[in-house]
Amino acid sequence: MPRKPFTTRTALITATAMTTGATAGTIADTITAHLGYTGPEVGPATTAIIAIWILDKLNTLIDDR
């Protein structure tokens, strides 16, 4: 099965999703630190969830046909 080439569209969508996810993870870590939460870090989980969600939404929104 032939693979689709890596395009500028793919690079922009991926970079946007990762940047947004990282920002959300930082905000989540800051909020939980101010609330005194001492359990496992929620930043990495938030980063992953938001990045995947944004990637899916942008991929659907910006169709490459």
DSSP file (Angstrom, degrees, kcal/mol; ACC not computed):
  #  RESIDUE AA STRUCTURE BP1 BP2  ACC     N-H-->O    O-->H-N    N-H-->O    O-->H-N    TCO  KAPPA ALPHA  PHI   PSI    X-CA   Y-CA   Z-CA
    1    1 A M              0   0    0      0, 0.0     2,-0.1     0, 0.0     0, 0.0   0.000 360.0 360.0 360.0 125.1    0.0    0.0    0.0
    2    2 A P        -     0   0    0      0, 0.0     2,-0.3     0, 0.0     0, 0.0  -0.411 360.0-129.6 -71.4 144.1    1.6    3.3   -1.0
    3    3 A R        -     0   0    0     -2,-0.1     3,-0.1     1,-0.1     0, 0.0  -0.658  18.9-113.5 -92.3 147.7    2.1    5.9    1.7
    4    4 A K        -     0   0    0     -2,-0.3    -1,-0.1     1,-0.1     2,-0.0  -0.552  40.4-107.9 -73.4 143.2    1.0    9.5    1.4
    5    5 A P        -     0   0    0      0, 0.0     2,-0.7     0, 0.0    -1,-0.1  -0.342  31.3-103.9 -70.0 155.3    3.9   11.9    1.3
    6    6 A F        -     0   0    0      4,-0.1     2,-0.2    -3,-0.1    -3,-0.0  -0.718  51.8-171.9 -79.4 117.3    4.7   14.1    4.3
    7    7 A T     >  -     0   0    0     -2,-0.7     4,-2.1     1,-0.1     5,-0.1  -0.536  40.5-105.4-110.2 172.3    3.4   17.5    3.3
    8    8 A T  H  > S+     0   0    0      1,-0.2     4,-2.6     2,-0.2     5,-0.2   0.866 121.3  57.5 -62.5 -36.6    3.5   21.1    4.6
    9    9 A R  H  > S+     0   0    0      2,-0.2     4,-2.4     1,-0.2     5,-0.2   0.931 107.2  46.8 -58.8 -47.5   -0.1   20.6    5.6
   10   10 A T  H  > S+     0   0    0      1,-0.2     4,-2.4     2,-0.2    -2,-0.2   0.904 112.4  50.2 -62.7 -42.4    0.8   17.6    7.8
   11   11 A A  H  X S+     0   0    0     -4,-2.1     4,-2.6     2,-0.2    -2,-0.2   0.914 112.1  46.8 -63.9 -43.3    3.7   19.4    9.3
   12   12 A L  H  X S+     0   0    0     -4,-2.6     4,-2.4     2,-0.2     5,-0.2   0.909 113.2  48.1 -66.3 -42.4    1.6   22.5   10.2
   13   13 A I  H  X S+     0   0    0     -4,-2.4     4,-2.3    -5,-0.2    -2,-0.2   0.918 114.5  46.5 -64.1 -43.2   -1.2   20.4   11.7
   14   14 A T  H  X S+     0   0    0     -4,-2.4     4,-2.5    -5,-0.2     5,-0.2   0.925 113.4  48.0 -65.9 -45.1    1.2   18.4   13.7
   15   15 A A  H  X S+     0   0    0     -4,-2.6     4,-2.4    -5,-0.2     5,-0.2   0.905 112.9  48.5 -63.5 -41.6    3.2   21.4   15.0
   16   16 A T  H  X S+     0   0    0     -4,-2.4     4,-2.5    -5,-0.2     5,-0.2   0.920 112.1  48.8 -64.1 -43.8    0.0   23.2   16.0
   17   17 A A  H  X S+     0   0    0     -4,-2.3     4,-2.4    -5,-0.2    -2,-0.2   0.909 113.7  45.9 -63.7 -42.4   -1.3   20.2   17.8
   18   18 A M  H  X S+     0   0    0     -4,-2.5     4,-2.4     2,-0.2    -1,-0.2   0.893 113.4  48.9 -69.8 -39.1    1.9   19.6   19.7
   19   19 A T  H  X S+     0   0    0     -4,-2.4     4,-2.1    -5,-0.2    -2,-0.2   0.930 114.0  45.7 -65.4 -44.9    2.3   23.3   20.6
   20   20 A T  H  X S+     0   0    0     -4,-2.5     4,-2.4    -5,-0.2    -2,-0.2   0.913 113.5  50.0 -64.1 -42.7   -1.3   23.5   21.9
   21   21 A G  H  X S+     0   0    0     -4,-2.4     4,-2.3    -5,-0.2    -2,-0.2   0.906 110.3  49.5 -62.7 -42.2   -1.0   20.3   23.8
   22   22 A A  H  X S+     0   0    0     -4,-2.4     4,-2.1     2,-0.2    -1,-0.2   0.890 111.0  50.0 -64.8 -39.3    2.2   21.4   25.5
   23   23 A T  H  X S+     0   0    0     -4,-2.1     4,-2.3     2,-0.2    -2,-0.2   0.925 111.0  48.6 -64.4 -44.3    0.7   24.7   26.5
   24   24 A A  H  X S+     0   0    0     -4,-2.4     4,-2.4     1,-0.2    -2,-0.2   0.885 110.4  52.3 -63.3 -38.5   -2.4   22.9   27.9
   25   25 A G  H  X S+     0   0    0     -4,-2.3     4,-2.3     2,-0.2    -1,-0.2   0.891 109.3  49.1 -64.6 -40.1   -0.1   20.5   29.8
   26   26 A T  H  X S+     0   0    0     -4,-2.1     4,-2.3     2,-0.2    -2,-0.2   0.912 111.7  48.8 -64.8 -43.1    1.9   23.4   31.3
   27   27 A I  H  X S+     0   0    0     -4,-2.3     4,-2.6     2,-0.2    -2,-0.2   0.915 111.0  50.4 -62.6 -42.8   -1.3   25.2   32.4
   28   28 A A  H  X S+     0   0    0     -4,-2.4     4,-2.3     1,-0.2    -2,-0.2   0.902 111.0  48.9 -63.8 -40.9   -2.7   22.0   34.0
   29   29 A D  H  X S+     0   0    0     -4,-2.3     4,-2.1     2,-0.2    -1,-0.2   0.907 112.0  49.2 -63.5 -41.2    0.6   21.5   35.9
   30   30 A T  H  X S+     0   0    0     -4,-2.3     4,-2.1     2,-0.2    -2,-0.2   0.924 111.9  47.8 -64.5 -44.8    0.5   25.1   37.1
   31   31 A I  H  X S+     0   0    0     -4,-2.6     4,-1.5     1,-0.2    -2,-0.2   0.929 113.3  46.8 -63.4 -45.8   -3.1   24.8   38.3
   32   32 A T  H  <>S+     0   0    0     -4,-2.3     5,-2.3     1,-0.2     4,-0.5   0.853 110.6  53.4 -67.9 -32.2   -2.6   21.5   40.1
   33   33 A A  H ><5S+     0   0    0     -4,-2.1     3,-0.8     1,-0.2    -1,-0.2   0.904 109.3  48.6 -66.7 -40.2    0.6   22.9   41.8
   34   34 A H  H 3<5S+     0   0    0     -4,-2.1    -1,-0.2     1,-0.2    -2,-0.2   0.783 108.8  53.9 -70.0 -26.1   -1.3   25.9   43.1
   35   35 A L  T 3<5S-     0   0    0     -4,-1.5    -1,-0.2    -5,-0.2    -2,-0.2   0.550 116.6-115.0 -83.7  -7.2   -4.1   23.7   44.4
   36   36 A G  T < 5 +     0   0    0     -3,-0.8     2,-0.3    -4,-0.5    -3,-0.2   0.644  55.5 162.4  85.6  14.8   -1.6   21.6   46.3
   37   37 A Y      < +     0   0    0     -5,-2.3    -1,-0.3    -6,-0.2    -2,-0.1  -0.549  13.1 177.7 -71.1 126.5   -2.1   18.4   44.4
   38   38 A T        +     0   0    0     -2,-0.3    -1,-0.1     3,-0.0     3,-0.1   0.272  43.9 100.8-115.0   9.7    0.9   16.1   45.1
   39   39 A G  S    S-     0   0    0      1,-0.2     3,-0.1     0, 0.0    -2,-0.0   0.114  87.0 -37.0 -78.9-162.8   -0.1   13.0   43.1
   40   40 A P  S    S-     0   0    0      0, 0.0    -1,-0.2     0, 0.0     2,-0.1  -0.226  78.1 -90.8 -58.2 147.8    1.1   11.9   39.7
   41   41 A E        -     0   0    0      1,-0.1     4,-0.3    -3,-0.1   -12,-0.1  -0.362  32.0-166.3 -63.6 134.9    1.7   14.7   37.2
   42   42 A V  S  > S+     0   0    0      2,-0.1     4,-2.5     1,-0.1     5,-0.2   0.559  72.1  83.8 -96.9 -11.6   -1.4   15.6   35.1
   43   43 A G  H  > S+     0   0    0      1,-0.2     4,-2.9     2,-0.2     5,-0.2   0.932  89.5  46.7 -59.1 -51.4    0.6   17.7   32.6
   44   44 A P  H  > S+     0   0    0      0, 0.0     4,-2.2     0, 0.0    -1,-0.2   0.890 114.4  48.3 -61.5 -38.3    1.8   14.8   30.3
   45   45 A A  H  > S+     0   0    0     -4,-0.3     4,-2.4     2,-0.2    -2,-0.2   0.920 113.2  47.6 -66.4 -42.6   -1.7   13.3   30.2
   46   46 A T  H  X S+     0   0    0     -4,-2.5     4,-2.6     2,-0.2     5,-0.3   0.911 110.2  53.2 -63.3 -42.2   -3.2   16.6   29.4
   47   47 A T  H  X S+     0   0    0     -4,-2.9     4,-2.4    -5,-0.2     5,-0.2   0.932 111.7  45.0 -57.5 -47.8   -0.6   17.2   26.7
   48   48 A A  H  X S+     0   0    0     -4,-2.2     4,-2.3     2,-0.2     5,-0.2   0.926 114.6  47.1 -65.0 -45.5   -1.3   13.9   25.0
   49   49 A I  H  X S+     0   0    0     -4,-2.4     4,-2.1     1,-0.2    -2,-0.2   0.937 116.2  43.0 -64.1 -47.5   -5.1   14.2   25.2
   50   50 A I  H  X S+     0   0    0     -4,-2.6     4,-2.9    -5,-0.2     5,-0.3   0.904 113.3  52.3 -67.4 -41.2   -5.3   17.8   23.9
   51   51 A A  H  X S+     0   0    0     -4,-2.4     4,-2.5    -5,-0.3    -1,-0.2   0.921 112.2  45.1 -62.2 -44.0   -2.7   17.2   21.2
   52   52 A I  H  X S+     0   0    0     -4,-2.3     4,-2.3    -5,-0.2    -1,-0.2   0.903 114.2  49.7 -66.1 -40.4   -4.5   14.2   19.8
   53   53 A W  H  X S+     0   0    0     -4,-2.1     4,-2.5    -5,-0.2    -2,-0.2   0.937 113.6  44.7 -64.2 -47.2   -7.9   16.0   20.0
   54   54 A I  H  X S+     0   0    0     -4,-2.9     4,-3.0     2,-0.2     5,-0.3   0.904 111.8  53.7 -64.1 -41.8   -6.5   19.1   18.1
   55   55 A L  H  X S+     0   0    0     -4,-2.5     4,-2.2    -5,-0.3    -1,-0.2   0.921 111.4  45.5 -58.3 -45.2   -4.7   16.9   15.6
   56   56 A D  H  X S+     0   0    0     -4,-2.3     4,-1.9     2,-0.2    -2,-0.2   0.926 114.4  47.4 -64.3 -45.6   -8.0   15.1   14.8
   57   57 A K  H  X S+     0   0    0     -4,-2.5     4,-2.6     1,-0.2    -2,-0.2   0.922 115.1  44.5 -65.0 -44.4  -10.0   18.3   14.6
   58   58 A L  H  X S+     0   0    0     -4,-3.0     4,-2.9     2,-0.2    -1,-0.2   0.882 111.3  53.9 -67.8 -37.0   -7.5   20.1   12.4
   59   59 A N  H  < S+     0   0    0     -4,-2.2    -1,-0.2    -5,-0.3    -2,-0.2   0.884 114.4  41.7 -63.8 -37.3   -7.1   17.1   10.1
   60   60 A T  H  < S+     0   0    0     -4,-1.9    -2,-0.2    -5,-0.2     3,-0.2   0.890 116.8  48.1 -74.1 -40.5  -10.9   17.0    9.7
   61   61 A L  H  < S+     0   0    0     -4,-2.6     2,-1.1     1,-0.2    -2,-0.2   0.901 110.4  50.8 -68.4 -43.2  -11.3   20.7    9.3
   62   62 A I  S  < S-     0   0    0     -4,-2.9    -1,-0.2    -5,-0.2     2,-0.2  -0.741  80.9-166.3-101.3  86.7   -8.5   21.2    6.7
   63   63 A D        -     0   0    0     -2,-1.1    -3,-0.1    -3,-0.2    -4,-0.0  -0.495  14.2-149.6 -76.0 141.4   -9.3   18.6    4.1
   64   64 A D              0   0    0      1,-0.2    -1,-0.1    -2,-0.2    -2,-0.0   0.041 360.0 360.0-102.0  26.9   -6.5   17.8    1.6
   65   65 A R              0   0    0      0, 0.0    -1,-0.2     0, 0.0    -2,-0.0   0.489 360.0 360.0 -81.8 360.0   -8.6   16.9   -1.4
